[in-house]
Amino acid sequence: MLVPWRGGWNLRSKAPGQEEERHVRANDRDYNERFSYADNHIKTAKYTFYTFLPVNLFEQFQRFANAYFLVLLILQLIPEISSLSWFTTIVPLVLVLTITAVKDATDDYVSTLLNTENVLCLFFCRIQNEKWMNVRVGDIIKLENNQFVAADVLLLSSSEPYGLCYIETAELDGETNLKVRQALTVTSDLGADVSKLAEFNGEVICEPPNNKLDKFIGTLYWKDNKYSLDNEKMLLRGCILRNTEWCFGMVIFAGTFPFCHLLSNRKQNGFIEADFLASVLLSRIFGFLICMGITLSIGNTIWEQRVGRDFWAYLLWDKLLSSPVFSGFLTFWSYIIILNTVVPISLYVSVEVLRLGHSYFINWDRKMYYSRKDTPAEARTTTLNEELGQVEFIFSDKTGTLTQNIMVFSKCSINGKTYGDVYDDFGHKVDITEKTPCVDFSFNPLMDRKFHFHDSSLVEAIKLEEPLVQEFFRLLALCHTVMPEERSEGELVYQAQSPDEGALVTAARNFGFVFRARTPETITLYEMGQFVTYQLLAILDFNNVRKRMSVIVRNPEGQLKLYSKGADTIIFDLLDQSNEELMYTTSEHLNEFAGEGLRTLALAYKDLDEDMFDEWMKKLLFASTSLNNREESLGALYEEIEEGLMLLGATAIEDKLQEGVPETISCLTLANIKIWVLTGDKLETAMNIGYSCNMLRDDMNEVFIISGHTLLEAHALEADLEQILLDVACLCKTVICCRVTPLQKAQVVELVKRHKRAVTLAIGDGANDVSMIKTAHIGVGISGQEGMQAVLASDYSFAQFRYLQRLLLVHGRWSYHRMCNFLCYFFYKNFAFTLVHFWYGFLCGFSAQTVYDQWFITLFNIVYTSLPVLAMGLFDQDVNEQYSLRYPNLYRPGQLNLLFNKRKFFTCTLQGVCTSFVLFFIPYGAFLSAVRDDGSHITDHQSFAVTIATSLVIVVSVQIGLDTNYWTAVNHFFVWGSLAVYFAILFAMNSDGIFRIFPSQFPFVGTARNTLNQKSVWLVILLTTVVCTMPVVAMRFLKTDLHPTQTDKASILNKNHCMEYVRRWIFRHTVISFSLFVERLVKLFLLTVCVQMCKKSYF
């Protein structure tokens, strides 16, 4: 057997990342095991049953807040410094850790049943059931219809003719349309013969495992021959066999290293402004906490030196403390424990809950649901919702994103003559409408009845058998990768990888050149009523670098032909010099087509010499079976044989704009969002689309249009020139980049992202947009005609471009507004709650005593105030969705990050500090001289604590009422419910019953009842609440009245509209009620009169 051994005889296994090439021999486990390849057991879970708790806790304590509270918990176990019970910290910490752990466990849960699924495997000339995890590299397995593929296998044979099989790859790339795979002819002859399959001992040498879903390079060595292998012969794990009774395959990759487990379509979310700012602010809060602790510890040291020594005699303090400095040291740690709640432990969990809720609102939005395809909007990440409200740059693909990607053959140019326009009797061109008569294709029994064409002269040319016209459509029928499928009812359906190819093959079909069948060696056409079979000798594949595709065939007369189609700039460079005049004429036609917004391709052919072709085929065979630089070698060979082409003409395909695109772009432009279109089309086509969607207007002066060649050169230049290029582009109202490759799309996004501190969004629908989508801060995928790769790589997805307007201006803006309000209130209430202890320290000898009861400290953040702020963060609306869309300039504050920044943080924390000051000193001043109704003093510590705690709960509840713009039943329930829960728990903890059960934990029986029975206490609470909230109300009123923002104005309009609606409703129902009352009164009067008259007549 001819097998070149490339790695020597060193058979030691290498790490998957170091594996240079893989050797796999069929039906030979002993040979394959020498390489120590992985078995087919997979493990995608991060945790196991035994490692979940330690590993998850370790990961959670990597987060600063969690580690900080763990340290506090340890400090609280030291009796010399802790004045709080351990449960004040452990309860919220355990709650946060538990919620996060449950979320992580849910996300990580993966069913282990997959490893125990059964597959038919060939062993010792016998097919038997085997578990997936027991399959090994080199085994031959049998797959049956509707069965998942157990590993990455090389297709050997199938029940379909020519070794074909159909697979569904939805689990890999999200695409539900069936794909075709085809076995090598030499292996498809093995069929289902178990003895032949058992004797098959071919060896595959291929590339190591990688994450390239659409690429595979390998060579099969068998019976002293070698055969090139590519992705079209591979079935990847996760695919489903469809419409194929059975197939056999040889396992190439197994276990952790199949392609499906190496894919990383989803991008890793990088810089998130809100998270970064929150981390910075938390570090500053921690610094502020340290400063407070130092201040109070210094105060304690001074107090111990000047006043505290008077108490040493009867407190035996000198036996516990060696000096006042040591007392201050212990006090520092005591106050760190007491003031720990200034650092919000539940912030991260609360933010995640809000983000999850906002994502569900996007998923549930019926106005972003596309009923034609049953496609809802989907938030594929929960971490970027606020950034949707801060986008400044949108980078959009054109085809399939702005347009429908439903291709229709519209016009063509053949040998210098255009077809597709309609003229009247006077030779004047007329517009094509729905009433324009279509060409009669009844001469063709296999026509596609959905195809419409209006220029009858092209059909006449076909009937007259004009050679170049026939060659034109023959090229369209031969040069493609379409697969025909004949349905049971006799309908011929084409399975095309791209809508362009489907449109061109359908056009050739209607004009008499029907593509009927394909085998690995032949293509059969039905040409003008006759079956003609062409020998398929080579396919020169399309890619984004070549921008063309060619096929080499031998016609029934024995002539060798090369047919090529591709971008006009590429094809024109390959033309023979004799085509100069025709190329000039065709270029004018192409510019005319592009000016109408049509997608164009150039078509050319070449007659090949037999000897030259034989020599070239030898080079091709060598290059196609090489593992090193296969693509580069093949590209050079393709270009060698494609030189000297003869121009046939050009095609023009119509791709209409999606519904609502111009309106969406206009609205987003008014929101000060810059939209850049990045397309691979010609300049004229891109400009036409720009005019169609209102990006370009005749009155514009600043428009920046750049080609891919210029872009590539500029991107590679020095940094200062790159900056100039970007500055010029950013000064323009509209930027269109044409003729750009997928890599250049990503480079444009990366250029803006690197030099502009702005949130970028990329939107596309195809695989060529994936790199751009992954590069941008936010990626949006359109589920269109080109599969689901863009969707799988995206953060958000939907079916139509027009939904982007609602995603940004409604959901994005609301998410940003809600999150900012949530964070401001969250920090405010924590400062107001915690700093009361700070002020108390100056009046208790800095003795690290707490104002509140320990249970109140434990429950304040997790019970009394957690749900109202979550409700505000989930449901609040400063203006409704109609006003958000009607006034796009309301989006501007998010772009400028005005609602939550360092200044806003300082403002809300300062408000919290002032609130804590008022909360402490008003009750303190009142309690200095306050007495009960019976004349006794009220100034015990617990009554003081109850008064301040009650004031705090009411003040923060009033504050959240002031911060809430949009009240729902949930908001009311949570706010009033939290207040009710507070009083219920307060009275319960001070009741006789709980004292009998836990006397040491709840010793203050009746304190709440006795305190809150006093009228003076309620007056103190009322005064405290008014003093805390009235300045806020006054400042907001003055600000709205004197310096209203756009949001304030829209909010006032929104409220006035609502009030007008209420007034009309009341008026209408009042008038109706009054009318009914008068009507019934009149009826009653008439009835009474009639009764009286009847009585008189009777008597």
PEBEL-V603076 format. One record per helix or strand. SS is the DSSP state (a for helix, b for strand). FROM is the first residue (numbers start at 1). TO is the last residue. If there is no record, write none. Layout:
SS/FROM/TO  SS/FROM/TO
This chain:
a/16/18  b/21/25  a/29/33  a/52/60  a/64/76  a/87/108  a/112/116  b/118/123  b/126/131  a/132/134  b/140/144  b/148/148  b/152/158  a/161/163  b/164/168  a/170/173  b/179/182  a/185/188  a/194/199  b/203/207  b/218/222  b/225/229  a/231/233  b/234/235  b/240/242  b/246/253  a/255/257  a/259/262  a/273/306  a/308/315  a/317/320  a/324/342  a/347/363  a/366/368  b/370/370  b/375/375  b/378/379  a/386/389  b/391/396  b/403/403  b/408/414  b/417/419  b/422/423  b/429/430  a/456/463  a/467/478  b/483/486  b/492/495  a/499/510  b/513/518  b/522/527  b/530/540  b/548/554  b/560/566  a/568/573  b/575/575  a/577/595  b/599/607  a/610/624  a/630/641  b/645/654  b/657/657  a/661/670  b/674/678  a/683/692  b/703/707  a/708/715  a/719/731  b/734/738  a/742/755  b/759/764  a/767/775  b/778/782  a/789/792  b/796/798  a/803/841  a/854/864  a/866/875  a/881/886  a/888/895  a/902/929  b/931/931  b/937/937  a/941/963  a/969/989  a/992/997  a/1007/1012  a/1015/1042  a/1046/1098
